[in-house]
Amino acid sequence: MKLKKLIAYIASFCLVSIMAIASLDYWISYKTAPYIYHDENQLPYRAIGVVLGTSKYVRGGGLNDFYRNRINGAIDLYWQNKVDYLLLSGDNALLSYNEPITMKKDLIKAGIPSNSIVLDYAGFRTFDSVIRANKVFDANDFTIITQEFHCERAIFIALAQDIQAQCFAVPSPKSMKLVRIREMFARVGAFIDLYVLKKEPKYLGPTIPILSNAQ
């Protein structure tokens, strides 16, 4: 009898947890929808575009569509005069793995001048990238460039920090089931970091204003 009660409690806990995760996921999507744009023609101008980093290649060696579409989106926005500067935020934890440098090389190949590109080497995760864009690079109203599901979490973080960000949603790859499930748990992590643990980015440091340095 005790075993049955224990199983019932565990089942109830799992059901409540799943419902809570799903509700948070839906709420974040709903709350952030007004700040996300899919059509670059409707996207308001912002001086700074923040490109969220990811690996250029997948494990099998092929080009990562998440990366390709973010870079293409950044290139399009720059040449459409929707942004003047591109802040490339990503991980450089290993000597052999440097997301900002990799992105910069591809943007320069596309003709974007290096003086329009700024690197953030401490964008270890979305939480760090968004907050560092504001606290380190002194940007308050900027355009984030990434896929829609990622836009939603990034904008959620920005809103919680009173950052006036918007997001340009680039296309997502066709196969998204596992990514979308992982994203649901990432949103729970973001909520906990913001409202429970009240975390700060791993590294902050001195302020390096992009716009004042450019003038």
PLY file of the C-alpha trace (Angstrom):
ply
format ascii 1.0
element vertex 215
property float x
property float y
property float z
element edge 214
property int vertex1
property int vertex2
end_header
0.00 0.00 0.00
2.86 2.36 0.89
4.54 1.60 -2.42
1.36 2.44 -4.31
1.09 5.76 -2.46
4.71 6.55 -3.22
4.20 5.80 -6.91
1.07 7.98 -6.90
2.97 10.86 -5.28
5.80 10.56 -7.78
3.37 10.44 -10.69
1.52 13.49 -9.34
4.78 15.38 -8.88
5.89 14.55 -12.41
2.54 15.63 -13.85
2.58 18.94 -11.96
6.19 19.57 -13.01
5.40 18.92 -16.67
2.39 21.24 -16.52
4.49 23.97 -14.84
7.26 23.68 -17.44
4.76 23.77 -20.30
2.95 26.77 -18.77
6.21 28.70 -18.34
7.20 27.86 -21.90
3.89 29.16 -23.25
3.97 32.27 -21.05
7.47 33.24 -22.25
6.43 32.79 -25.89
3.32 34.93 -25.34
5.09 37.63 -23.34
7.91 38.12 -25.85
5.93 37.89 -29.12
5.54 41.70 -29.57
9.32 42.15 -29.62
10.10 39.55 -32.30
10.22 40.31 -36.03
10.41 37.93 -38.99
10.36 40.48 -41.81
13.43 42.71 -41.99
11.38 45.38 -43.75
9.23 45.77 -40.64
12.17 45.63 -38.22
12.85 49.04 -36.60
16.40 50.37 -36.88
18.74 49.87 -33.95
22.39 50.90 -33.99
23.61 47.59 -32.56
22.80 44.04 -33.58
23.76 41.25 -31.18
24.48 37.95 -32.90
24.18 35.03 -30.50
26.90 32.48 -31.05
26.72 28.80 -31.81
29.09 26.27 -33.34
29.74 26.62 -37.06
29.76 22.87 -37.70
27.66 19.96 -36.49
29.27 16.83 -35.09
29.23 15.08 -38.44
31.26 17.89 -39.95
28.55 19.65 -41.97
27.70 23.33 -41.67
25.33 24.09 -38.79
22.10 25.64 -40.14
21.60 27.54 -36.88
24.95 29.25 -37.45
24.50 29.78 -41.18
21.11 31.47 -40.76
22.27 33.73 -37.95
25.26 34.91 -39.99
23.13 35.43 -43.10
20.59 37.34 -41.02
23.31 39.59 -39.60
24.69 40.25 -43.08
21.24 41.12 -44.43
20.44 43.51 -41.58
23.76 45.28 -41.94
23.43 45.85 -45.67
19.77 46.86 -45.27
20.95 49.56 -42.82
18.93 48.05 -40.00
22.06 47.99 -37.77
25.37 49.85 -37.85
27.41 47.58 -35.59
27.38 43.84 -34.99
28.25 42.59 -31.51
29.27 38.95 -31.85
28.70 37.20 -28.54
29.82 33.64 -27.97
32.03 31.12 -26.25
35.81 30.99 -26.53
36.46 28.56 -23.70
38.99 26.53 -25.74
41.90 27.63 -27.92
40.46 25.50 -30.72
36.90 26.81 -30.32
36.17 30.51 -30.63
32.66 31.47 -31.72
33.18 35.27 -31.96
36.34 35.00 -34.09
34.68 32.43 -36.37
31.68 34.70 -36.89
33.90 37.72 -37.52
35.83 35.90 -40.25
32.62 35.00 -42.09
31.21 38.52 -41.77
34.42 40.05 -43.12
34.27 37.62 -46.05
30.81 39.07 -46.76
32.35 42.55 -46.99
31.34 43.91 -43.60
34.13 46.22 -42.37
35.99 45.14 -39.25
35.35 48.50 -37.56
31.63 47.65 -37.59
32.26 44.41 -35.71
32.70 44.07 -31.93
33.57 40.81 -30.18
32.25 39.57 -26.86
34.33 36.59 -25.84
32.39 35.94 -22.62
28.98 35.17 -24.11
29.08 31.68 -22.65
25.30 31.41 -22.68
22.30 33.49 -23.70
21.94 34.92 -20.19
25.50 36.28 -20.29
25.25 37.57 -23.86
22.13 39.65 -23.29
23.17 41.15 -19.96
26.77 41.81 -21.05
25.51 43.65 -24.15
23.86 46.07 -21.74
26.25 46.22 -18.77
29.60 45.84 -20.54
28.95 47.27 -24.01
26.50 49.94 -22.79
23.75 48.97 -25.24
20.18 49.30 -24.02
18.09 49.18 -27.20
19.52 46.63 -29.60
18.45 43.93 -32.04
19.20 40.32 -31.17
19.74 38.01 -34.14
18.91 34.32 -33.72
16.14 31.74 -34.28
12.60 32.44 -33.00
12.61 29.98 -30.09
15.93 31.46 -28.98
14.62 35.00 -29.50
11.90 34.29 -26.97
14.31 33.32 -24.19
16.71 36.16 -25.02
13.92 38.74 -24.95
12.55 37.25 -21.73
15.95 37.82 -20.12
16.13 41.35 -21.53
12.67 42.28 -20.23
13.53 40.99 -16.77
16.57 43.29 -16.77
14.68 46.34 -18.15
16.67 46.15 -21.40
14.82 47.49 -24.43
15.76 44.77 -26.90
14.00 43.42 -29.96
14.82 40.29 -31.94
15.08 39.41 -35.61
14.07 35.76 -36.00
16.05 33.96 -38.69
14.88 30.60 -40.11
15.19 27.46 -37.99
16.30 24.06 -39.31
13.53 21.60 -40.14
14.38 19.10 -37.41
13.59 20.88 -34.15
11.95 18.36 -31.79
14.93 17.68 -29.53
16.06 21.30 -29.67
12.60 22.50 -28.68
12.44 20.10 -25.72
15.86 21.27 -24.55
14.69 24.87 -24.91
11.82 24.28 -22.50
14.29 23.30 -19.77
16.59 26.20 -20.71
13.68 28.55 -20.05
13.20 27.05 -16.61
16.91 27.64 -15.98
16.62 31.25 -17.13
13.62 31.84 -14.86
15.51 30.42 -11.86
18.63 32.45 -12.65
16.63 35.67 -12.94
14.04 35.40 -10.19
15.34 32.85 -7.69
19.15 32.91 -7.74
19.36 36.48 -9.14
22.55 35.58 -10.95
25.01 37.81 -12.79
26.99 36.85 -15.91
30.12 34.79 -15.28
32.29 37.75 -16.23
31.47 41.45 -16.34
34.39 43.86 -16.12
34.82 47.48 -17.24
32.30 49.18 -19.50
33.30 49.35 -23.18
30.61 51.49 -24.90
30.28 50.57 -28.56
28.70 53.80 -29.73
30.83 56.29 -27.83
34.01 54.46 -28.89
32.84 54.61 -32.50
32.24 58.36 -32.48
0 1
1 2
2 3
3 4
4 5
5 6
6 7
7 8
8 9
9 10
10 11
11 12
12 13
13 14
14 15
15 16
16 17
17 18
18 19
19 20
20 21
21 22
22 23
23 24
24 25
25 26
26 27
27 28
28 29
29 30
30 31
31 32
32 33
33 34
34 35
35 36
36 37
37 38
38 39
39 40
40 41
41 42
42 43
43 44
44 45
45 46
46 47
47 48
48 49
49 50
50 51
51 52
52 53
53 54
54 55
55 56
56 57
57 58
58 59
59 60
60 61
61 62
62 63
63 64
64 65
65 66
66 67
67 68
68 69
69 70
70 71
71 72
72 73
73 74
74 75
75 76
76 77
77 78
78 79
79 80
80 81
81 82
82 83
83 84
84 85
85 86
86 87
87 88
88 89
89 90
90 91
91 92
92 93
93 94
94 95
95 96
96 97
97 98
98 99
99 100
100 101
101 102
102 103
103 104
104 105
105 106
106 107
107 108
108 109
109 110
110 111
111 112
112 113
113 114
114 115
115 116
116 117
117 118
118 119
119 120
120 121
121 122
122 123
123 124
124 125
125 126
126 127
127 128
128 129
129 130
130 131
131 132
132 133
133 134
134 135
135 136
136 137
137 138
138 139
139 140
140 141
141 142
142 143
143 144
144 145
145 146
146 147
147 148
148 149
149 150
150 151
151 152
152 153
153 154
154 155
155 156
156 157
157 158
158 159
159 160
160 161
161 162
162 163
163 164
164 165
165 166
166 167
167 168
168 169
169 170
170 171
171 172
172 173
173 174
174 175
175 176
176 177
177 178
178 179
179 180
180 181
181 182
182 183
183 184
184 185
185 186
186 187
187 188
188 189
189 190
190 191
191 192
192 193
193 194
194 195
195 196
196 197
197 198
198 199
199 200
200 201
201 202
202 203
203 204
204 205
205 206
206 207
207 208
208 209
209 210
210 211
211 212
212 213
213 214
